[in-house]
């Protein structure tokens, strides 16, 4: 299957939960599940274009998403409709849970972006994370989230996510 194809091999629904409620649910094609890592591919699930200032997610973009059952993050490779890699959007999450045809991921507000050329690596939403109160409610989870963000930033600055996603 071409890297930018959104054709599913098996249907799966990705549910992103934030603050105890479902933020978004979208269909994805299951590309692989080795018991630890789940890989899916899906077209941009947002309404219209979302311009972050440093990248635009828009209709035609395809996301290859990597989730782990034993890690506190998800890494999403973003490709434009023409196949060009826009970059990698990383969500800091609790470990993913797959039940049948549903993959549930709890978003913990922290994010990281790495541009396709590697020239732009930025931490995102640290203010939202601080305001979420997770550090007070669940200090161990907050520490795991910050450690995950630090790990992803280190990888992003050291050349990218190649080994992690291989």
C-alpha positions as CSV (number, residue, x, y, z in Angstrom):
1,X,0.0,0.0,0.0
2,X,1.4,3.4,-0.9
3,X,2.5,5.5,2.1
4,X,-0.2,8.1,1.5
5,X,-3.0,5.7,0.8
6,X,-5.9,5.9,3.2
7,X,-7.4,2.5,2.2
8,X,-7.9,0.4,5.2
9,X,-6.8,-3.2,5.6
10,X,-9.1,-3.7,8.5
11,X,-11.6,-1.2,9.9
12,X,-10.9,0.3,13.3
13,X,-12.3,3.3,15.2
14,X,-9.9,5.6,17.0
15,X,-11.5,7.3,20.0
16,X,-9.5,10.2,21.5
17,X,-10.7,10.9,25.0
18,X,-9.8,14.2,26.8
19,X,-11.0,15.2,30.3
20,X,-13.2,12.2,30.6
21,X,-15.2,12.7,27.4
22,X,-14.7,11.7,23.8
23,X,-13.1,14.5,21.9
24,X,-13.2,12.9,18.5
25,X,-13.9,9.4,16.9
26,X,-12.8,8.5,13.4
27,X,-12.4,5.5,11.2
28,X,-9.0,4.2,10.4
29,X,-7.4,1.3,8.6
30,X,-5.5,-1.1,10.8
31,X,-2.0,-1.6,9.3
32,X,-0.5,-3.6,12.2
33,X,-0.9,-4.7,15.8
34,X,2.0,-6.7,17.3
35,X,0.5,-6.8,20.8
36,X,2.5,-3.7,21.9
37,X,2.2,-1.2,19.1
38,X,-0.9,-0.5,16.9
39,X,-0.5,1.3,13.6
40,X,-3.4,2.8,11.7
41,X,-3.8,5.0,8.7
42,X,-6.6,7.6,8.3
43,X,-7.4,10.7,6.3
44,X,-7.5,14.0,8.2
45,X,-10.6,13.7,10.4
46,X,-11.2,17.3,11.1
47,X,-13.7,19.6,9.6
48,X,-12.0,21.6,6.8
49,X,-8.6,23.1,7.4
50,X,-6.9,23.6,10.7
51,X,-4.1,26.1,10.6
52,X,-1.7,25.9,13.6
53,X,0.6,28.6,12.2
54,X,3.5,26.2,11.8
55,X,1.5,23.5,9.8
56,X,-1.9,23.2,8.2
57,X,-3.9,20.0,8.4
58,X,-6.4,19.9,5.5
59,X,-8.6,17.6,3.5
60,X,-6.5,15.2,1.6
61,X,-3.9,14.8,4.3
62,X,-3.2,11.3,5.5
63,X,-2.1,10.3,9.0
64,X,-0.1,7.2,9.7
65,X,-0.6,6.8,13.5
66,X,1.5,4.8,15.9
67,X,0.1,3.9,19.3
68,X,1.6,1.9,22.1
69,X,0.1,-0.1,24.9
70,X,3.2,0.4,27.1
71,X,4.2,4.0,26.3
72,X,2.7,7.4,27.1
73,X,2.6,8.8,23.6
74,X,1.3,8.5,20.1
75,X,3.3,9.6,17.0
76,X,1.4,10.6,13.8
77,X,3.2,11.0,10.5
78,X,1.3,13.6,8.5
79,X,1.5,13.5,4.7
80,X,0.0,16.0,2.2
81,X,-2.3,14.7,-0.5
82,X,0.7,14.7,-2.9
83,X,2.6,12.3,-0.6
84,X,5.0,14.9,0.8
85,X,5.8,14.5,4.5
86,X,4.5,17.6,6.4
87,X,5.9,16.3,9.7
88,X,5.1,14.3,12.8
89,X,2.5,15.4,15.4
90,X,2.9,13.6,18.7
91,X,0.3,13.4,21.4
92,X,1.2,12.6,25.0
93,X,-1.3,10.1,26.1
94,X,-1.9,7.3,28.5
95,X,-1.0,3.9,27.0
96,X,-3.6,3.0,24.3
97,X,-6.3,0.4,24.9
98,X,-7.7,-1.7,22.0
99,X,-10.9,-3.6,22.5
100,X,-12.0,-5.3,19.3
101,X,-12.4,-2.7,16.6
102,X,-11.9,0.3,18.9
103,X,-8.7,1.9,19.9
104,X,-9.1,4.3,22.9
105,X,-6.5,6.9,23.7
106,X,-6.6,9.4,26.5
107,X,-5.0,12.7,25.6
108,X,-3.0,14.4,28.4
109,X,-2.8,17.8,26.7
110,X,0.9,17.8,25.9
111,X,2.0,17.6,22.3
112,X,5.2,17.8,20.2
113,X,5.6,18.8,16.5
114,X,8.5,18.0,14.3
115,X,8.5,19.4,10.7
116,X,9.2,17.1,7.7
117,X,12.6,18.7,7.3
118,X,13.4,18.4,11.0
119,X,14.1,22.1,11.3
120,X,11.1,22.9,13.5
121,X,10.7,21.0,16.8
122,X,8.3,22.5,19.3
123,X,6.6,21.5,22.5
124,X,2.9,22.4,22.5
125,X,0.1,23.0,25.0
126,X,2.3,23.0,28.2
127,X,-0.1,25.7,29.6
128,X,-3.1,23.4,29.0
129,X,-1.3,20.6,30.7
130,X,-0.5,22.8,33.8
131,X,-4.1,24.0,33.9
132,X,-5.5,20.4,33.6
133,X,-4.7,19.7,37.3
134,X,-3.2,16.3,36.4
135,X,-0.1,16.9,38.5
136,X,-2.3,17.3,41.6
137,X,-4.8,14.5,40.8
138,X,-2.4,11.9,39.5
139,X,1.3,12.9,40.1
140,X,2.6,9.6,38.7
141,X,0.7,10.1,35.5
142,X,1.9,13.7,35.2
143,X,5.5,12.6,35.7
144,X,5.1,9.9,33.0
145,X,3.6,12.5,30.6
146,X,6.4,14.9,31.1
147,X,9.0,12.1,30.7
148,X,7.3,11.0,27.5
149,X,7.4,14.6,26.1
150,X,11.1,14.8,27.0
151,X,11.8,11.5,25.3
152,X,10.0,12.5,22.1
153,X,11.7,15.9,22.0
154,X,15.1,14.2,22.4
155,X,14.4,11.8,19.5
156,X,13.0,14.6,17.3
157,X,16.1,16.7,17.8
158,X,18.5,13.8,17.3
159,X,17.2,13.0,13.8
160,X,13.7,11.9,14.1
161,X,11.5,8.9,14.9
162,X,12.9,6.4,12.3
163,X,14.0,3.7,14.8
164,X,10.9,4.2,16.9
165,X,8.5,3.8,13.9
166,X,10.4,1.0,12.0
